[in-house]
Amino acid sequence: MINYNLHQHTIFSDGKDVPEKYVEKAVELGFEALGFSEHSPLPFDNPFSIKEEKIGEYIRVTDELKSKYNNRLALYRALEMDFIPGISEDFDYWRNSCKTDYLIGSVHLVKPDGFDDLWFTDGPDYKIYDQGIEDFFGGDIRKAVRAFYDQTNRMIESQQFEIIGHFDKIKMHNRNRFFTDDDKWYRDMVDETIELIKQKNLIVEINTRGLYKKRSDALFPDGYALRQVKKRNIPILISSDAHRAEEINLLFDYAVKYLLEKGFREVMFFENGKWIEKALL
């Protein structure tokens, strides 16, 4: 049983519930740890990232919850860092400003070469994904996927963080329409990123959100990418990427069973400022 979740979003970013509601749900479920990971501030208006002026309140509220629930579970404050070359701040800036326990590095918005606008590869509407392939890459899916992985690779090489979030999520809205997991060119891109993940000793998040939101028929990562993570003995952790308190352990049982079938035996856990291995079951 996995009785902790280190990736969720509250009303401070694009979540729907106040932080204490997540804590109450975690206590109800018998969790031993919970980590808040709001989307990092970005220097433009958007509906998902925490506002810079809310960072102080985020620190205060999470510190109060840490104190209030000290005897019942461990609470951590983190950020899911959006990396956009030339636009987002260095991760260390927000690590220090927000006094985080750890950071998750993710790519949701791709900065195509030669454009000021950004390609949003996430969210519920696949039509935005499709339109971006046309507008920014002339309909060339390889160029589009290359841009996503190049940006991911640049993040890994240039920034300091502990967990890489849903690193193959570029396939979510693809739905096997433009490319498949078996295409050699796609696997080559995945291999490049996994090699960097290994070099930087990052933890790979196994994210269940795409499945329980019915936006995907797979975990992130899954398929070829997940097999390569296992082959390279890269550490993993399971998260639900919750945006509501009721989501904090969705499909954890499924993920545990699935990962055991794939040969995984340990997941990472954060305790007393250190990452340690725990048995998957």
Secondary structure, DSSP 8 states (H G I E B T S, - for coil): ---EE--B--TTTT-SS-HHHHHHHHHHTT-SEEEEEEE---SS--SSS--GGGHHHHHHHHHHHHHHTTTT-EEEEEEEEE--TTTS--HHHHHHHHT-SEEEEE--EE--TT-SS-EE--SS-HHHHHHHHHHHHTT-HHHHHHHHHHHHHHHHHH---SEE--TTGGGTTTTTSS--TT-HHHHHHHHHHHHHHHHTT-EEEEE-HHHHTTS-SS-BS-HHHHHHHHHTT--EEEE--BSSGGGTTTTHHHHHHHHHHTT--EEEEEETTEEEEEE--
